[in-house]
Amino acid sequence: MVLTLVHSFFTVAMFGFMVAVQLVIYPQFRHAGDHLRTYSDAHTRVIVRGLAVLAPVEVLLAGWLFVDTPTELHRSLVFGSGALLAAGWIVTGAWFAPLHGRIHDTADPALVERLIRTNWIRTAIWAVRALTATLFVHQLT
């Protein structure tokens, strides 16, 4: 029960983090103007601090939940949620990290718009994960 609750807390926290990035942080890039490179550097330094805590804990707890799935939970749903987590980090490494690098290198506002538009993918991934985490808690009660 405790594992499921803590996992759910971190998953919902990551979802909140993603929503804040999507609705507040990334749109601020539009206002950086000639300072886009500087803003991008500052963003990277600050965002890593939040992710350095949330992301590894969420990944570890998701793995632990998969290995030690409570009998009340549907293992296929735990697996699906973990697969979404893996997909979220794969797309982050394959698409979003390089896109941030290109924004820094070129300071192209069109890339900022692409970042904002495509980041809905990650926001949706963590929204589904938050829903499943909430379902996990409900299944235990």
FENTAFEN-V350376 format. One record per residue. RES is the residue in one small letter. OMEGA is omega in whole degrees, -180 to 180 (none if undefined). BURIAL is 1 if it has 24 or more other ideal C-beta (glycine too) atoms within 12 Angstrom, else 0. D_CENTER is the distance of its C-alpha to the mean C-alpha in whole Angstrom. Layout:
res	omega	burial	d_center
RES	OMEGA	BURIAL	D_CENTER
RES	OMEGA	BURIAL	D_CENTER
This chain:
res	omega	burial	d_center
m	-178	0	24
v	179	0	22
l	-179	1	20
t	179	1	19
l	-180	0	19
v	176	0	17
h	-179	1	14
s	178	1	14
f	-177	0	14
f	178	1	11
t	178	1	9
v	176	1	10
a	177	1	9
m	177	1	6
f	177	1	6
g	177	0	9
f	-180	1	7
m	178	1	5
v	178	0	9
a	177	0	10
v	-176	1	9
q	-172	1	10
l	-176	0	13
v	-170	0	15
i	-178	1	13
y	177	1	14
p	177	0	17
q	177	1	18
f	-179	1	18
r	-174	0	21
h	-178	0	23
a	178	1	23
g	-179	0	26
d	-178	0	28
h	-175	0	26
l	179	1	23
r	180	1	23
t	179	0	23
y	179	1	21
s	177	1	18
d	-180	0	19
a	178	0	19
h	-177	1	15
t	-180	0	15
r	-176	0	17
v	-175	0	15
i	180	1	11
v	179	0	12
r	179	0	14
g	-179	0	11
l	-179	1	8
a	178	0	12
v	-173	0	12
l	-171	1	9
a	-179	1	8
p	-180	0	11
v	179	0	12
e	-180	1	10
v	180	1	11
l	-179	0	14
l	177	1	15
a	177	1	13
g	179	0	16
w	179	0	19
l	179	1	18
f	-178	1	19
v	-176	0	22
d	-177	0	23
t	176	1	23
p	-176	1	25
t	-180	0	27
e	-177	0	26
l	175	1	23
h	-177	0	23
r	180	0	22
s	177	0	21
l	176	1	19
v	178	1	17
f	-180	0	17
g	178	1	16
s	177	1	13
g	177	1	13
a	176	0	13
l	178	1	10
l	178	1	8
a	179	0	10
a	179	0	10
g	-180	1	7
w	175	1	8
i	180	0	11
v	176	1	10
t	-179	1	8
g	-175	0	12
a	-174	0	14
w	-169	0	13
f	177	1	11
a	177	0	13
p	179	0	16
l	175	1	16
h	178	1	15
g	178	0	18
r	177	0	20
i	179	1	20
h	-176	1	21
d	-172	0	24
t	-176	0	25
a	-177	0	24
d	179	0	24
p	178	0	23
a	177	0	23
l	176	1	20
v	178	1	18
e	177	0	19
r	178	0	17
l	-179	1	14
i	-178	1	14
r	-175	0	15
t	-179	0	13
n	175	1	10
w	177	0	11
i	-179	1	10
r	178	1	6
t	179	1	7
a	178	0	9
i	-178	1	8
w	173	1	6
a	179	1	9
v	178	1	11
r	178	1	10
a	177	1	11
l	180	0	14
t	178	1	15
a	177	1	14
t	177	1	16
l	178	1	19
f	-179	1	19
v	179	1	20
h	-179	0	23
q	-179	0	24
l	-178	0	25
t	none	0	27
